[in-house]
């Protein structure tokens, strides 16, 4: 008898297939998944990845295929958030003994964090004229954005070019890593920044109003949806697509800035970038075909892993990360996890761990070791080895990366 690689949750709606064997799953995450599974337009089942945990609105680490409807909160507010990684021709022996200057130069090259409540002078935005490359990239993105604002004026009240090419806060990061052959990689994690948040929040509220208008009662208000064939549905799909393009461009611009910072290091030899590169979303919507149906696949904290497709599964600060190749498992809707997944809330992490704990967990890594990053300490996340073991039928590991420099938002 064949043993399933996943567990099945069921509570009156569609089943939830969860790749969580050997990984802790909080009750709140199960409840969120089962609530979404009761919606009438869910296609086949919901797939839950091993990094699954409670999210705002919908579960992080969920893959939801829907027919003729979309749930804005299942995408969330960090639309297009994802990863980018490139391999350079540098090797471990090329790096200087002290990596402090490399970290500080990366921090100067890419705005990160948040100050002044995000207002004027915010260190996480361009406080002056953005670089020429950012200006040119925004010129390409702007026409579609202007068309969105013409229909939905509230989308105009957000940072746009000010955030293009910037990192953000929380779990967003830039890292210099070494692979299993001691080759140097640059990896980063970010999304569509302020404008993605504005788009997500706006359409989540619009969906809730539609449910009220049509007197539709849901297991959770956060599961409010937009039916296909409506103007709001079309506008949201356009807006999400644009935000995903913004996010991919944002990552590309930051990567270029980091590589320039490395190229200007006097202690590094000349180097180039190889053709090994990945740029993938893990908070997004895609039109796909699964089980003989054209569906909308929402991945909130999940990476597409079609057969042969490359993806990135990062660990936490101080933990390994992985470049993976998808196996195209149809039962997961060709998906895998997007990281280790939180094991506890940020508040709980700050209450539980000390600076000494964090310093010990990140020993040997050039990174921040202050109170403001305690919530991102490795112990606040699930064991990445257990997460990878739970999804061995979803992806193959291509490269194993370990951080030597980490810049956090």
Residue, then its C-alpha position, 0 to 999 in steps of 0.5 A: x500500500x502506497x504511503x501518502x506524503x501529505x496529511x489530509x484535513x477535512x471539515x465539510x468542505x473541500x479537503x486540505x492536502x498538507x505536506x506537513x509530516x514532521x513539521x508543527x502546524x498550529x491550530x489556527x492555521x488548520x482552522x484558516x485552511x478549513x474555512x477557505x476550503x468551504x468556499x463553493x468555488x474551490x477547485x479539487x482541494x487546498x494544498x498546504x506547504x510545510x511552512x504553513x502558518x497563520x496569516x492575516x486574512x488567509x493562511x501563509x503557505x497555502x495554494x488555492x485554485x479557484x474557478x471563476x472567483x478570486x479572494x484578494x486576502x488570499x493573495x495578501x498585501x505584499x503582492x509579488x513578494x518573492x526571491x531573486x538569486x544569482x551566482x557569481x564567479x567569486x569563490x569563498x577564498x576571494x572574500x576578505x577576512x572581515x565582511x563588515x565593509x561589504x555589508x555596510x556598502x550594500x546597506x548604503x546602496x539599497x534603501x532599507x528599513x523604515x523611519x519617520x513612520x514612512x513619511x519624508x526622510x524615511x530611510x527605506x525610500x529614495x529621499x532624493x532623485x532615484x538612480x537613473x535606472x530606477x527612473x527608467x524602470x518606472x517610466x515603463x511601469x507608469x502607464x499601466x499604473x496611471x490607468x489603474x489610478x484613473x479607475x481607482x483614485x485611492x490607488x494613487x496615494x502610495x509610494x511608487x518610484x520612491x520604493x522602486x529598488x528598495x528592500x522594505x522591512x520585516x523578513x525582507x533581506x539581502x544576503x551574500x551566500x556560499x554554496x556547497x562548492x564555496x561559490x559566492x551567490x547573492x540572494x534577496x527577498x522583497x516584493x511590491x512595497x508600498x504600492x503593493x500594500x495599497x492595492x492589496x488593502x484596497x481590493x480586500x475592502x472592495x471584496x468585503x463591500x461586495x459580500x455585504x451588498x449581495x448579503x453573502x455570509x462567509x466563514x470569515x470576512x477575510x474570505x471575501x471574494x470577487x466573482x469573475x465577470x465583474x468589473x472589480x474582478x477584472x480591475x483586481x487581476x490587472x492591478x495584481x499583475x502590475x504589482x507582480x511586475x513592479x515586484x520583479x523589477x524591484x528585485x532586479x534593480x536591487x540585485x544590480x545595486x548589490x552587484x555594483x557594490x561588490x564590484x567596487x570592493x577594493x579587496x575583491x577580484x574582478x568577477x562576473x555573473x553566471x547564467x545561474x539565476x532565479x527570480x520567482x514570486x511567492x505571493x501572487x496569482x496565476x492563470x493555470x490549468x489543473x485537473x482539466x480545468x482553467x483556474x486561478x491559482x493563488x499562492x500565498x507563501x508558496x513557490x511554483x514548482x513545475x517539472x524542471x522549474x527552478x525556485x528558491x526556498x530560503x531559511x532564516x538568518x543563520x540557517x541554510x537556504x536552497x535553490x530547488x528544481x520542481x518535480x511538477x507534483x500535480x497534487x500540490x498544484x505544482x508548488x512548494x514552500x517559500x521558506x522555513x515558515x514562522x514557528x512563533x509570532x514576532x511578539x513571542x520571539x522578542x519575549x522568548x529570546x535574548x540578544x545572546x541567543x541571537x548572537x549565538x545563532x548567527x555566529x560567523x555571519x556578518x549581520x545585525x545582532x541588535x534588539x530590532x532583529x530578535x523577531x527574525x532570529x533563526x529560533x523564531x522559524x521552523x526547522x528548515x531541514x524538517x521543512x525540506x524533508x516534508x516536501x521531498x516529493x515536490x522539489x529536488x535540491x540543486x544547491x545548498x546555500x549558507x549565508x556569510x552576510x545578511x542585510x535585514x530590513 
